[in-house]
Amino acid sequence: MAQPKRKQSKQRSRKRRGANQFKVPQLAKDPTDGTQFRPHRVNPANGLYRGRQVVDVEV
């Protein structure tokens, strides 16, 4: 098995691991009722997508 010629620095390892951090999901605000939901998806609170009723939601 191949062996590294030089020791990998702490900074290089931390840069690599820092790129894999979890990110907070971006949220869009619904103009009708102000609820927040993931963009480009149906709003689970009211069933609207791009201003049209797509899913029947029982309130």
C-alpha positions as CSV (number, residue, x, y, z in Angstrom):
1,M,0.0,0.0,0.0
2,A,1.3,3.5,-0.8
3,Q,2.6,5.7,1.9
4,P,2.5,9.5,2.0
5,K,5.8,11.2,1.5
6,R,5.0,14.0,3.9
7,K,2.9,14.5,7.0
8,Q,-0.5,16.2,6.2
9,S,-0.8,19.4,8.0
10,K,-3.5,20.1,10.6
11,Q,-4.7,23.1,8.5
12,R,-5.1,20.9,5.4
13,S,-7.1,18.3,7.3
14,R,-9.3,20.9,8.9
15,K,-10.0,22.6,5.5
16,R,-11.2,19.3,4.1
17,R,-13.4,18.5,7.1
18,G,-14.8,22.0,7.2
19,A,-16.2,21.6,3.6
20,N,-18.5,18.8,4.8
21,Q,-20.4,20.7,7.4
22,F,-24.2,20.6,7.4
23,K,-25.9,23.8,6.3
24,V,-29.2,25.2,7.6
25,P,-31.9,24.7,4.9
26,Q,-33.0,27.9,3.2
27,L,-36.7,28.8,3.8
28,A,-39.1,30.8,1.7
29,K,-41.9,32.9,3.2
30,D,-45.5,32.3,1.9
31,P,-47.0,35.6,0.8
32,T,-50.6,34.4,1.7
33,D,-50.2,33.4,5.3
34,G,-46.5,34.0,6.2
35,T,-45.5,30.4,6.9
36,Q,-42.0,29.3,6.1
37,F,-41.4,26.3,3.8
38,R,-38.6,24.9,1.6
39,P,-38.4,26.7,-1.8
40,H,-39.6,24.8,-5.0
41,R,-41.8,22.5,-2.9
42,V,-45.4,22.4,-1.9
43,N,-46.1,24.4,1.3
44,P,-47.2,21.7,3.8
45,A,-49.2,24.2,5.9
46,N,-51.7,25.1,3.2
47,G,-50.9,22.9,0.2
48,L,-50.1,25.8,-2.2
49,Y,-47.4,25.7,-4.9
50,R,-46.7,28.9,-6.9
51,G,-50.1,30.3,-5.9
52,R,-52.1,27.3,-6.9
53,Q,-53.9,24.7,-4.6
54,V,-52.1,21.4,-5.3
55,V,-52.7,19.3,-2.2
56,D,-55.8,19.2,0.0
57,V,-54.8,20.0,3.5
58,E,-57.2,19.4,6.4
59,V,-57.2,22.2,8.9
